[in-house]
């Protein structure tokens, strides 16, 4: 797989005081700070599978971390190899693989899991945000389904809105259907 990469440099501050799941006490909003944990994407003209490495919070359970790594790899392959899939990002003015590489994956905090977010979705991303929050159940998805959700969330990172916040946007199901069709999941 070959990919063009742009320069990306992202810093985040993580605040944790312990908890039953790694995300329970992580600050929900990532803030730029000089003493932050740093994730960087290498500057290169041609990328290989080894350079498809978004930042994944180190306190994820191993099964969620492994599923995310696999899903991102599959998502990047589809974006690169299936023109219609890559075009989903091009229409939003960005490169899909660069978007994947600049995503920051965090565990969903306990209070959000209790409020039912993880009953409705495996992950969520605010439109335009680089942070994607992932539920523990993500690890139970098939690799292809997990990759479809990674693309769905990356589209939000790239600026795609969704109902109900955008009345003219697609529903989550409509986005999943579009991603499934265009990216051949």
N, C-alpha and C positions, 0 to 999 in steps of 0.2 A: 504494500500500500504506500502510495506517495501522496504527500499533502504539502501545500504551501502554508507556511506559518508566518504570522505577524509577530512582532515583538510584544510580549505580554509580561507585566510585572505586577503582582498583586500582593498586598500585605493585609493581614487580618490580625486582630487581637482576640485571643480566646480567654475567657474567664471561666474557671471551673473550680468548684469546691467539693467535688465528689457527688455521688448520687447513685441511685439504683441502676440507671442506664447512663452511659457516658454523657448524653446530652442534657441530663436533668438540670445542670447548673451552667450550661454554656450560654453566654450572652446571645440572645436571639439575633441581634443585629451586629454584623461584622463591622468593625471600625478600623480605619487606617491608622497605624501607629508605627513609629520607628522601631520599637522593641518587639514587634510582632513576629509571629511565625510567618515565614515567607514561602510562597510558592512562586516559581518562575518557570516560564516556558522558554526553552532554548531558542535562540535566533538561528534559523537554518533555512536554506532554500528548499530542501527536500526533507520531509519527515518520514520516519519509518514507524512501525508499530510501537517501538520503544519510546518514542517521543509523545505518544498520546497518553499523557499523564496529568489529569486534572488533580487538584488538591482534594484529598479525602481526609476528613478529620481522623487523627490517629486513635481516638477512643471508640471508634465504631467496633462492634463485635466482629470477629474474623469472618463470619459467614456473610454479613452485610457488606463488609469491605471487599471480599472476593467477588460477590455478585455485582457490585458497582464497577469494579475493575473490568470484569467480563462484559458487562452491559455497555460500558463506554467504548471498549474495543470494538464490539459488534456495531454499535451506533456509528462510530467513525468509519468503519468499513462501508456501511450502507451509504453514508453521506458521500463518500468518495466514489463508490462504484455504481451507485444508482442515481442517474442524473436528476430524476424527479425529486429525489430525497434531498440532494444538495440544493436544488432550486428553492425548496421551502425556506432556506436561510438566505439565499441570494435575493429573493423577493423582499426580505426584511433588511437588506443592505449589509449583510455580514457573511462570513464564511462559517459553515457549520462545525468544522473540525476546530477552528480557532475558538469558537464559542464553547465547545466541549472542554478544550484545554484551559479556558479561563473560568470555568465553573468551580465553585467552592462547595463541597458537599459536607453538610452538617447533620448529625442525628437530630430528630425531632425531640423537643423538650417534653418532659413528662406532662406539664400542664396542657400542652397542645394535644398530646395523645389522649388525655382524659377528656378533653373537650370534643373528641370524636373526629378529629382531622384524619387520623389513620384508619377510621372506618370508611371514609369517603375516598381516600387516595393513598397511593403508595409513597408519594413524594409531592412536594409543592414548591413553587418558585413565584415570587412576586414579579410582575411584569417589569422587565428591565434590570432586575437584580442579578448579581452573580452568584448569590447564595441559593443553593437548593437544599431543602430539608427533607430527609429520608426517614421513613417509618421502619421500625424493626421488621415488619412483615415483608419488606422488599426482598429479603433473602429467600423467601419462599416462591418467588416468581420464577418462571422459566427464563433462561438467558435471553431468548428473543423478546418475551414480554417486558422484561426489565429494560432491554435496549430500547424498545418502543417508548417506555416511560421516560428514559433518559433523553431521547430526541424530543418528546413532548415538552419536558421541562426546559431543555435547551432553547426551544422555540420561544418560551416565555422570557428567558434570559435575553434573547435576541429582540424582544419587543412584541411578540404576539399576545394579544389580550384574549380574555375569555369571559363568557357569561358567568355569573350574573353582574360582575363589575362593569363589563362593557356590554350594553344592551345590543349592540350590533355585532358583537363577537360570536364565535362558535362556542358550543358547550364543550365540556371536557370530553364527552363521548364523541362528539363530532371531530375534535382534534385528534383523538386516538384513532378514529376511523380513517381520517386523512393521512396520518403518519403511517398507519398500517398499510394502506394502499400505495402511497407514494414511495415508501421505503421498503416495501415488500416484506413486511413482518407477518 
